[in-house]
Amino acid sequence: MMKNSTLLLLLFVVTGFSGLCSPPADEDVSPPEILLEVKGLELQKDNPDEGGEWNICVKGMGIRVPGWNIDWCEEEEACMTVSDSTGRKAPKVQFVSWVFVQQENRVRVFLPEWMPSARSQWVAVKGEVPFVVSCREAVTPPVVVKLAEGASVPLVLKEAAMGKDGSPVDVNATLVVTKYKDVGPAGGEYKKVLELAMRTEFPVSLRNIELKTTDGMPVKHSEWTWGRLSRSWGMEKVEEGKLQVSVRYSQGLRKCRAVIDGKASLAGFSMGKNGWGAHGGRKADGAPLPVRMKADEKTGLCVGAELIGLSIENESREKEETDSPQMLFDVELSVNRTAVFGSSADMKKQSLPVTDSTGRTLSPAMFNLTSLTSEYWKEGLTILRCRGKVAEFASPGAEWLRIQGTLHVPVATMQESPVYELPLLNGAKRQIPIPGATSAGGDGVDVLVAEDAPSCQLSLENVKEQEHGGVRVTVAVEVEGVPFDLECFELVDGNDVPLKNIESAGTGHSFSPEDQKSSWYQNFKIGSIDGMEKLRVRLKYKANMETVDVPVDCKIGLGGLLP
């Protein structure tokens, strides 16, 4: 969840500008008139378990104008107003920023301490957003980059920036290796993650980075993340320790302004007459609504549900030339500790009825509870978040939505295995009894069992000492043919007390239905290993699984939750 409240505006770009199927022949051609259409609405509660505040997000999808590349937004020059159907206006538009994600362009509008009125029917966004666009691109000559964090090479980007008079300017740039490290077991076929970033003296637009071996052969990789001036990939280890890199960038940057005039509501989206159609947030009107907790009749566990988010989207399907309306309900379930939520529900796909303020019954919200993960967000409670999807919008003029019914969710108790020791070495392994399936003796010593008793393999991987002291290590366990559900690994000292100088740096789980084999891993950073020759590991796992009924009854409008 975002810690600060924001009004996030993503834009669907449309143009009636003709003759743009291919790049213009020269720089005298004017940039297109970009018109922006609101395509989504999102309500979120920040830090819900701490009585957090609601924020609203009007959003859409960025699509490139044919023949032009939208490079970034000139945020300091944006001018917008936001208001609701009651006439209440946001007092201040603080900031607009451009975000580059998977080749989609997004703009954020921060509105300090503003939310629509509780009974608002819509939110209107009007104003102008300045953009930088381009109609040409170029590729740098290949350079050889050493695969080591901090390594860099200089580049010259021809006509990649705008001078004060708008004319093209050459740019001196530096391509930097900001990350090159091992990937844990979740990386699958990829063993390394590589991240490259471009640093420049003037604003430029990075379109792509091409990777090849030093003899010009393509490198097998998977693009993992996009940034405006950076990219990261998963790949096999490059034994040579070098790659040949070319940078594709925009040339002939031009400025243009875009008009937005649209409304977003629970019933969908519309355009205004002039176009195609914040940090802080504020608490919902009235007193804070407590999470409804109720004791389950069968288990005695106290369970509760709270609606913490609502998204309304009109996703464009370019191939079908249609829009797909949907509403997404984010529900937070809670249960008193030491209980935890299980990994899957007996009824994997479940539904909850949804109605709006006009009295209309909508399509039910469908929840897929096949894969569930507990999260600890509040002392004394275990938290689980799930999402339900409705394939339509509310009725025109609707002021609120109500989702009501019962979800059937697996709940288990948390138990601990004995402590096991392994040499702090890469590839260290040990066969141990499957926790819960056999008994084990005290002091971490296994009780002798029959040869056919179920066991599993505990191992250490990716053990690597750090430059500034300490060590990285991946703890993993593999279980075959026996039901088992690991919650986490715990590293302890000689007195079986959890280590304090450690940090958990990522987890993963995989399951093979063919041989019923499950494996878990958890990455750790240990701050100091002075005198530590062995690693002491305890497994925390789920047992005594039960399915409990969780009542859900929440009402939400554009201003947040309602009584």
Secondary structure, DSSP 8 states (H G I E B T S, - for coil): --SS--EEEE-EEE----S-SS--SSTTS----EEEE--EEEEEESSGGGT--EEEEEE------TT-EEEEE-GGG-EEEEEETTS-B-S---EEEEEEETTEEEEEEE-TT----TT--EEEEEEEEEEEEESEEEE---EEEESSTT-EEEEEEEEEEE-TTS-EEEEEEEEEEEEEEE--GGGTT--EEEEEEEEESS---EEEEEEE-TTS-B--EEEEEEETTEEEEEE---TTSEEEEEEEEEES-EEEEEEEEEEEETTEEEE-TTS---TT-B--SSS----EEEE-TTT--EEEEEEEEEEEEEEEETTTTEEEEEEEEEEEEEEETTEEE-S--SSSEEEE-EEETTS-B---EEEE-SS---EEEETTEEEEEEEEEESS---TT--EEEEEEEEEEEEEEEEEEEEEEEESSTT-EEEEE-BTTB-B-STT-B----TTS-EEEEEEEEEEE-TTS-EEEEEEEEEESS---EEEEEEE-TTS-B-SSEEEEEEEEEEETTTTEEEEEEEEEES--TT--EEEEEEEEEEEEEEEEEEEEEEEETTEEE-
